[in-house]
Amino acid sequence: MTVCEISKEIEFDAGHRVQAHGSKCRNPHGHRYRLRVTCGGRIVDEPGAPDDGMLVDFGDLKVLMTTLVHDVLDHGFVYESTDPLGAALAEAGAAIGDDWRLIEFPYAPTAENLARWSWDQLEGPIGSRFRDGLWLVEVAVWETPTSVAYYRGGES
């Protein structure tokens, strides 16, 4: 049995603010985020099978990442549940008849917590959807081209 790791990346755009931040990040702003998911597993050794020689088809992993992370966060505004700005934005959207994409987090929407949240969305589906016990190894979120957070599971 050969164990291997693979990674797949996607990008999305989202706004956020870190309400308790002592500097400019307390202001609403946005980023072009890059998300990398790394999975580990056993290479399929089944000649003639469509997935022979791989852990999982990269396209299948991308579909899962797109559905569970990208499509939820892309062009949305992520805010902490205690942030009064979230309620104000929801109220303003309702007043003008616009259904804005507002995503409430139970914690500050930092790169670290976006990585943790993404892990929580993906861990179960990756472990149960693909054959031969594929598992999630790491989620990395780039907030800027030079700033990245890594999450490897554990306390959520």
C-alpha positions in Angstrom: 0.0 0.0 0.0 1.4 3.4 -1.0 0.4 6.4 0.9 0.6 9.8 -0.8 -0.6 13.4 -0.3 -2.2 15.7 -2.9 -3.3 19.4 -2.8 -5.9 21.4 -4.7 -6.3 25.1 -4.7 -9.2 27.4 -5.4 -9.7 31.2 -5.0 -12.6 33.3 -3.8 -13.3 37.0 -3.0 -14.8 38.0 0.3 -15.1 41.0 2.6 -14.7 40.9 6.3 -13.6 43.0 9.3 -12.0 42.0 12.6 -14.0 44.1 15.0 -11.6 44.0 17.9 -8.4 44.5 15.8 -6.3 47.4 17.1 -5.4 48.6 13.6 -6.9 49.1 10.1 -8.3 45.5 9.9 -11.2 46.7 12.1 -12.5 48.5 9.0 -14.6 46.6 6.5 -12.4 45.4 3.6 -11.9 42.5 1.2 -9.4 40.0 0.0 -8.8 37.7 -2.9 -8.4 34.5 -0.8 -6.6 31.4 -1.9 -7.5 28.1 -0.3 -5.3 25.0 -0.5 -6.6 21.7 0.7 -4.2 18.8 1.2 -5.4 15.3 1.5 -3.7 12.0 2.3 -4.6 8.5 1.4 -3.7 5.3 -0.4 -3.0 5.3 -4.1 -5.7 3.3 -5.8 -4.1 0.2 -7.4 -6.9 -1.2 -9.5 -5.9 -1.5 -13.2 -8.7 -0.4 -15.4 -10.5 1.7 -12.8 -11.0 5.4 -13.6 -9.1 6.4 -10.5 -6.3 3.8 -10.9 -3.0 5.4 -9.8 -4.5 8.3 -7.9 -6.0 9.2 -4.5 -8.9 11.1 -5.9 -9.6 12.9 -9.1 -8.5 16.6 -8.6 -11.8 17.6 -10.3 -13.9 15.8 -7.8 -12.0 17.4 -4.9 -12.4 20.8 -6.6 -16.2 20.3 -6.8 -16.4 19.6 -3.1 -14.2 22.6 -2.3 -16.2 24.8 -4.6 -19.6 23.7 -3.2 -18.7 23.8 0.5 -16.4 26.8 0.7 -16.2 28.9 -2.5 -20.0 29.1 -3.1 -20.7 29.9 0.5 -18.1 32.7 0.9 -17.5 34.1 -2.6 -18.5 37.8 -2.8 -19.9 37.7 0.7 -19.1 39.6 3.8 -17.9 37.5 6.8 -18.5 38.8 10.2 -18.3 37.7 13.8 -21.7 37.0 15.5 -21.0 39.7 18.1 -20.2 42.3 15.5 -23.0 44.9 15.4 -22.0 45.7 11.8 -23.5 42.3 10.7 -26.9 43.2 12.0 -26.7 46.7 10.6 -25.8 45.3 7.1 -28.7 42.8 7.2 -31.1 45.6 8.3 -29.8 47.9 5.5 -30.1 45.2 2.9 -33.7 44.4 4.0 -34.6 48.1 3.9 -33.5 48.4 0.3 -34.9 45.0 -0.7 -31.5 43.5 -1.3 -30.5 40.0 -0.1 -26.8 40.5 0.6 -24.6 37.5 1.2 -23.7 37.9 4.9 -21.9 35.0 6.6 -21.9 34.9 10.3 -19.0 33.2 12.1 -18.9 32.3 15.8 -15.4 33.8 15.9 -13.4 36.6 14.3 -13.1 36.1 10.6 -9.3 36.0 10.4 -7.3 33.9 8.0 -6.7 31.4 10.8 -10.4 31.1 11.5 -11.3 30.9 7.8 -8.9 27.9 7.6 -10.5 26.3 10.6 -14.0 26.9 9.3 -13.1 25.5 5.9 -11.6 22.4 7.6 -14.9 21.9 9.5 -16.9 22.1 6.2 -14.6 19.6 4.4 -13.3 17.1 6.8 -16.4 14.9 7.0 -17.3 14.9 3.3 -13.7 14.2 2.2 -13.5 11.3 4.7 -16.8 9.8 3.6 -17.2 10.6 -0.1 -14.0 9.2 -1.5 -12.8 5.6 -1.4 -9.9 4.0 0.4 -10.1 6.2 3.4 -9.0 9.6 2.1 -8.3 12.0 4.9 -7.9 15.8 5.3 -4.3 16.7 6.2 -4.2 20.5 6.1 -6.1 23.6 5.0 -4.2 26.7 4.1 -5.7 30.1 3.5 -3.8 33.0 2.0 -5.3 36.3 2.9 -2.7 38.1 0.8 0.0 36.7 -1.5 2.4 36.8 1.4 0.2 36.0 4.4 -1.0 32.4 5.0 -2.6 30.5 7.8 -2.5 26.7 8.2 -5.0 24.5 10.0 -4.5 20.8 10.7 -7.5 19.9 12.8 -7.9 19.6 16.5 -10.0 21.9 18.6 -12.6 23.7 16.7 
